[in-house]
Amino acid sequence: MYYDPEKNDHGLAFNPFKSCMVPRPIGWISTVSPEGIHNLAPYSQFQNLTFDPPYVMFAANQNTRGRRKDTVNNIEQTGEFVYNMATYNLREAVNWSAAEVPPEVDEFDLAGVTKAASVRVKPCRVAESPVQFECCYHQTLRLPGKGIMGTVDVVIGKVVLVHIKDEFITPDGRIDILRIRPLARLGYHDYTTIDSVFEMLIPGGNEALLNGLEGRAEN
Ligand SMILES: Cc1cc2nc3c(=O)[nH]c(=O)nc-3n(C[C@H](O)[C@H](O)[C@H](O)COP(=O)(O)O)c2cc1C
């Protein structure tokens, strides 16, 4: 089958688009408003853009009233945010933090997670999360969309400090992903988690390419 997304003439009970782009990592984004209210929300339209220096992005649609999301407002007003890694163990807190609540609500409290002070930025980190990136706002790209929620704000930030809990670093210097069990979004109301890992090397032995992909530390 095929369908035209302008018409959404797929004939299925549910729009299949998001299920065709899986699994998506979840950027659990913390911000603080200019008035000092702490905000936390998951974004699965989330990715790294590059690594040296590292940049990340997430795409926030408009809320159900057609307004910019609190996360975007806070970042554009304060210039800072934190990425927290969402994990299987934290799944209920991640879910709670997605509730559409007024900007006056402290969403760390709503989600029942602990604030850890950041080093370079004002927004707090989720203490229970194994990995957090402190980020400085770079730019918003606004893409027009259909309906109340269709328009999307693509927010780009530069990572200025990376936190990794020591207990999740293996003796050979890798991140222990199987112990962390990152949470990822599928389509519909479905999620997955990483519970298996396998390795493949690009043939040809191009050392620069292989070292780059592996992330081998420079001398
Ligand atoms: C796992 C998960 C992933 C989500 N991903 C996105 C996303 O990529 N973009 C988006 O606009 N909303 C996404 N949402 C919904 C937002 O988290 C939700 O609208 C939240 O209330 C936004 O909060 P804020 O207004 O405090 O920024 C997601 C929700 C969940 C549970």
Ligand as a Chemical Component Dictionary entry (heavy atoms), coordinates in Angstrom:
data_LIG
# 
_chem_comp.id                   LIG 
_chem_comp.type                 NON-POLYMER 
_chem_comp.pdbx_formal_charge   0 
_chem_comp.three_letter_code    LIG 
# 
loop_
_chem_comp_atom.comp_id 
_chem_comp_atom.atom_id 
_chem_comp_atom.alt_atom_id 
_chem_comp_atom.type_symbol 
_chem_comp_atom.charge 
_chem_comp_atom.model_Cartn_x 
_chem_comp_atom.model_Cartn_y 
_chem_comp_atom.model_Cartn_z 
_chem_comp_atom.pdbx_ordinal 
LIG C1  C1  C 0 6.617 9.618  25.477 1  
LIG C2  C2  C 0 6.037 10.909 24.995 2  
LIG C3  C3  C 0 6.625 11.572 23.936 3  
LIG C4  C4  C 0 6.114 12.804 23.499 4  
LIG N1  N1  N 0 6.709 13.413 22.445 5  
LIG C5  C5  C 0 6.260 14.624 22.021 6  
LIG C6  C6  C 0 6.887 15.290 20.934 7  
LIG O1  O1  O 0 7.847 14.827 20.353 8  
LIG N2  N2  N 0 6.386 16.500 20.568 9  
LIG C7  C7  C 0 5.342 17.086 21.209 10 
LIG O2  O2  O 0 4.946 18.172 20.840 11 
LIG N3  N3  N 0 4.735 16.466 22.264 12 
LIG C8  C8  C 0 5.168 15.265 22.682 13 
LIG N4  N4  N 0 4.572 14.642 23.748 14 
LIG C9  C9  C 0 3.533 15.380 24.495 15 
LIG C10 C10 C 0 4.142 16.391 25.472 16 
LIG O3  O3  O 0 4.988 15.750 26.393 17 
LIG C11 C11 C 0 3.010 17.108 26.214 18 
LIG O4  O4  O 0 2.306 17.904 25.282 19 
LIG C12 C12 C 0 3.451 17.942 27.390 20 
LIG O5  O5  O 0 2.317 18.379 28.105 21 
LIG C13 C13 C 0 4.218 19.173 26.979 22 
LIG O6  O6  O 0 4.560 19.846 28.153 23 
LIG P1  P1  P 0 4.979 21.364 28.229 24 
LIG O7  O7  O 0 3.808 22.191 27.731 25 
LIG O8  O8  O 0 5.262 21.532 29.656 26 
LIG O9  O9  O 0 6.176 21.546 27.345 27 
LIG C14 C14 C 0 5.008 13.381 24.161 28 
LIG C15 C15 C 0 4.403 12.704 25.236 29 
LIG C16 C16 C 0 4.896 11.472 25.630 30 
LIG C17 C17 C 0 4.240 10.750 26.757 31 
# 
loop_
_chem_comp_bond.comp_id 
_chem_comp_bond.atom_id_1 
_chem_comp_bond.atom_id_2 
_chem_comp_bond.value_order 
_chem_comp_bond.pdbx_ordinal 
LIG C1  C2  SING 1  
LIG C2  C3  SING 2  
LIG C2  C16 DOUB 3  
LIG C3  C4  DOUB 4  
LIG C4  N1  SING 5  
LIG C4  C14 SING 6  
LIG N1  C5  DOUB 7  
LIG C5  C6  SING 8  
LIG C5  C8  SING 9  
LIG C6  O1  DOUB 10 
LIG C6  N2  SING 11 
LIG N2  C7  SING 12 
LIG C7  O2  DOUB 13 
LIG C7  N3  SING 14 
LIG N3  C8  DOUB 15 
LIG C8  N4  SING 16 
LIG N4  C9  SING 17 
LIG N4  C14 SING 18 
LIG C9  C10 SING 19 
LIG C10 O3  SING 20 
LIG C10 C11 SING 21 
LIG C11 O4  SING 22 
LIG C11 C12 SING 23 
LIG C12 O5  SING 24 
LIG C12 C13 SING 25 
LIG C13 O6  SING 26 
LIG O6  P1  SING 27 
LIG P1  O7  DOUB 28 
LIG P1  O8  SING 29 
LIG P1  O9  SING 30 
LIG C14 C15 DOUB 31 
LIG C15 C16 SING 32 
LIG C16 C17 SING 33 
# 
